[in-house]
């Protein structure tokens, strides 16, 4: 049987009924793929419109209480459908992968303690042959500690397991409300949390990550920042510089930066024009501002380094569509034909839905055009994680992350 992913996606008014339908779709596919296959792992992506506890209670009941990982989202999709306000369920059955779940609260206050608590709940040794380790990490999308958690996890996992661990995942969403994001693990739901599923596999995993942004400003200096709040650029309020440097590009898409007053309009604008930190490779690490404060400072989903030089970035629809395709191509190139691919998990920045609008299905379709007719499960996130062994940074914004699961 090897490894099978079966997916379901449903939108509705009633939490339990919608979850039941999503699970039914996935179970029907699993049965067709492998008769009497047991569910070894459940993944649940859920819009903020539903009662999370009801949803995961249904999934646990329908899967004989298989380990469960999931989060609230800002969009959901599978290989056959794209949702916005739905429940997506993935059921995994595998002879070659073992699954271990853990979740801890308090990630914002003490990310190091949170990471170590999660890591210490996993076994430190695995049966012979299960030598490939991958951690799917989901964290609170508003905690502002994405980069810290990723780096801490890389170090902690390597120490505990004595080997490199691939990290992938994302920051939970809440349908672009930016109020509260929620994580799921087995029968628990929690905010301000980190939820992780460790995969120990007989075969290797492969990843790809890409964003579709280009600079629209000259180099600028961050002159005052504290944690995930950016206060000043070139000695001036961050908001004023943001509007000034992007005014022309914003006008080209119908945004007048001098008239931005409503929180929704400001949020949409900030998701179109983001911060880009240059990397040694000549690329940019994108950081997305989540909201504006009354003093003109900007809130981000991770730490902003004071003293750093950056550029303001933008992404056109064509770039976003291309970047999705490139993320899948990179993952397939890394696989290099060494193993047959069973399925893909995709973590896709929520801002892409704002940029692509009616073209969102086309953007998501790029994954399938590269990966072919394999099961896919994806969600819209407030930050993406992709960190291969040996890398020094792994938290991304406005990116597409593709994880390929071997067959």
N, C-alpha and C positions, 0 to 999 in steps of 0.2 A: 504493500500500500504506500509506503514512503510517507510523504507529507501532502495533505490536502487542505485547502482553504475553501470554505463555502460561505457566500455572503447573502445578506438580505437587507433591504432598505424600504422603509415605510414611513409615510406621513399620516397623521390623524389627529383627532381631538382628545381621545382617551389614552392615557399613558400606558396602562396595562394592555389594552387591546392592540395598540400600535406596536408595542414591544413583542406581543405574541405573534403578530403577523410577520414582523421582521425575522424573528427566530424561525417561524414556520418555513419561510422562503429558504433560509440558510440550511435548515435541517433536510428539506426536500432535496436540495442540491447535493448535500453531503451523502444522502442515501443513494442518489443516482450515481455518484462518483465511486462509492465504496459501500456496498451493502453491509449493514450492521456496524459501521465504523463508529467508534466511541468519540465523543468530544473531549479532547485533551486540554483545550484552551478556548476561552471566549473573549472577544474584543468588542466593546460597546462604545459607539460614538453617539452622543445624544444632544439634541437641541435643548436650549434652556427653557423651552415652553413646557417641558414634561416634568413629572415628578420622578426624580432620579432613583429614589429608593424603590418605587414601584417598578420601574423599568428593570433594574438589575435583579430584583426579586423574581421577576418573570423569567429572565434569562437563566438565572441560577436553577430555578425549578425545572425548566425545560431542557437543561443540559446535565442533569444529575449532579448539580453543584460543582461543575468543572471550574478550575481556576479562572478568574475573570480580571481583566484590565480594561480601563476605559476612562472617559472624561466627557465633560460638556464641551461643545464645539461651536464653530461658526461656519457650518456647512458640512455636509457629509456626501460621500460618493462611493460607488462600487464600479466594477468593470462594465456594468450595464445601465447605471442610472446615476443622476446627480440630484441631490436633495438640498433643500434649504429650509430647515425646520423639521427635520425628520429624525429617525432612529436608524442607525446602521449597525448591523451585527455581523461579525465574522466568527465562524466556528472552525477551529483547526483540529485535525486529527493527524497524528504522526507516529511512526515507528522509530524515527530518527532524531527527534527533538524532545527534550524534557523541559517542562515549564515550571517556574517558581515565581510566586507573586509576593509582594510586600508593599505596605504603604505606611507613611508616617506623617503626622501633622506638625505644624510649627516651622515650616521650611523658610518662611520669610525672616523670622527672628534669628534662627540659628541654622543656616543651610549646612554647615559642616556636621553638626550633630544629626541632622535629618538624614544626610547621606550615609553616615556611618551606621546609624540605626537600621536603615534599610539593608545595607550591605551585610551587616552581621546576622541578619535573619536568613540569609541564603546559605546553603551548604558550601563549605570551602573546598570540597573535593567531589569529583564526579566519577561515574563508572568509566572504565576503559573504553575508549572510542569516542566519548563525548567531549572532544577537545576544543571545539569551536564555540566561543561564548559571545553572546550578543545581549545587551540590556536595552529593552524598550522602555524609555523613561517619559513619563507624563507628569507635568508639574503645574502648579497654579500659575495661570497666565498673567496675573496682576501682582504677583509677589515681588517682581523686579530682581530676581536672583538667578535668572537663567544661565548666564555665563558662569557664575560661581558654582552652581550645582553641577554643571557639566564638567568643569575642571576638577572639582572635588570628587565626583563620582569616578572619573578616569583614574585618579590617584588611588582612591580607596579600593576600588575593584581590583586594580592591578596588585595591590599589596595583599589583599585577602586571598585572591585566587592564584597568585604567583604567575600570572600570565596576562597578556593584553586582552582587553574586553572591548568589542565594538559597541559604541553608543549611538542610538538613534531615538527619535521621538519628537515631542513637541510640547508647547505650552497650551493648556486648555483655553477654550474660548467661551463666549456666552452670547453668540449671535450679534457681536459688535455693540453690545450694551455697555461693556466695560464696567460692570458692577460687581459680579461675583462669578468666579469660575470654580468648577467642582471636579474632583478626581474620584475614580471608582477602583476598588480592589476587592475581589471576591464579593462578600455581602455588605461591604462598607462604602459609604460616600462621605467625602470631606472636602472642605476648602482649606486654603493655606497648607497644601499637602503635596507630597511627592509620592507617586505610585509607579512601581517598577515591576516589569516582568523580565526575569532572566531566562534566556534560552540557551540550553546546552545541547549542542548538535554534533552529529557525526560528520556533517558536511559544512563547508564554509558558507558564510553570508556575504552579500555584496551590496554596496551602497553607491549612491550618486547624489550630489547636491549642486544646485545652481540658482542664481537669482538673475533678474532681468533689468537691472538699473544702470544708468549712466549719469555722470556728473553734470550739474547745471550751474555750479558756482565755482569761483576760484577757491584755492585753499583757505580755510578759516581756522582760527585758533579757539579752542575751548578755554576760556579764561576763568570760569567758575562753574564747578560741578560738585555735587555731593551725592554719592551713591547713585541712584537711578534718576536723579533730578539734574537737569541742565539749566543753569541760571543765566550765564552770560557767555556771549560770543564776541570776541574782540572788544571786551569791556562794556558791551551793551546788552540789554535784555534779549534773551534768546528768541523770543517770539517776534520782536521787531526785526531782527536780522533775518529770520526765517522768511517773513513776508517780503522783505525788501529783495532778497536774493532770488526768490522764486516768482516774483510778480509777473514777469514776462511769460515764463513757461506756464504759469497758472492761467493767465488770460487766454492762452491758446486752447485751453480746454474748458473755457467758460467760467473760471473762478476769478473773482475780484478780491484780492487779498485785503483791500481796505474795507470791505464790507462783511468780513467774517466775524460773526457775533454769536450765532447759535452753536451750542456744543456739538450737535450732529454735523453741521457744516464744517466746523473746525476739525472734527475727527476725520471726516472724509478727506479734507485737504491734507492733513498730516500724514495720512496713509498713502497719499500720492507723492509726497515730497519728504524724503527721509535722509538720515545721516549716514554717510559712507566713510568708514575708516580705511585708509589705504593699507594693503598688506604687502609683504615682501615680494609676492609673486606678481605684483602689479594690478591685482584685483582689488575689490572693496568688500569689507565686512559691513553689512547693512544693519542699521539700528533704527527701529521704528518708534517715533514718539506716539504715545498712547493718548495723551490729553494735555491741555494747557491749564496752568494755574493763574490766579488773578494777578500775581506779580510778574507775569510774562515768562515764567519758567516753564519747562516742558518735562513731562514724566515719561520715562522709558521703561521697558521690560527687563532691563539689566543695567549694570553699572556703566556709567559714562566716564571715561578717564579725563580728569582735569589736566590741561596742558597739551592734550592731543591736537593734531591737525586733522581736519576732515573736509569733505565737500558735501554739499547738498546734492541729492540724487533724485532722479525721476525715472519712471518706467512707462513706456508706451505699450499699448496692447500687443503690438507685434513682438516686442521684446519679452513680454510675459509668456506669450505662447511659445516662443522659441526656447526660453529658459526651461519650461516644463519638459519639452522634448529633449533638451540637452541633459537634464538631470537623469532621465531614463537612459539615454545613450551612454552616459558615464557609468551608470550601474552595470549595464550590459557589457560595456568594454572591460570593466573590472572582472566580470564573470569570465570573459574571454573563452566562452564555450567549454569551460572545464566541467560544469555540471548542468544538468537540466533544471530549468527554473519552474517551480511549482506555482508561485504566487508572488504578489507584491503588496507591501504596506507603504502608504504614501502619506506624508505630512506636508500639507500645502498651506502657505500663509493665507490668512483670512483676507488680507488686503487685495489679493488677486481678484476676488469677486467684485470689489469696488472698481478696480482698474479695468477688468475685462467686461463687466456688465453682462449684456446678452451674449457675449462671446465666451463666457465661462465654460460652457460645455465643450467648445472648440479647444480651449486651453487644456482641460482635463483629458480630452480625447487624444492629446499628444502622447500621453503616457501609454495608452493602448496601442497607438500607431507604432510605437517602438517595441513594446513588450509583447504584443500579440494577444492572442485570445487566452489569457490566463486570468484567474480570479484576482481582483484588486480590491483593497479596502483603504479608504482615505478620509481625511477630515481637514477642516479649516482650523488653523492654529494661530496663536498669538506669539509665535516664536518656534523655531525648528532646531532640532538637535541632530547633528551628524558628525561624529568624531571617530576617525579611524585610529588604530594604534600608531603612536609616534607623532601625532598632531598635537598642537599646542593650543588650539581653540576649536570649539565645536558648537557654539550656540549661534544661530543665524536668525535673521529677520527677512521677511518678504522672499523667502526661498522655497524651493520644492525639494524635499528629501525623499528618496526612493530606497526602500529596503527590499532586496530580492531574497526570497526564501527558497532554498534548494529542494528539489523534488525527492 
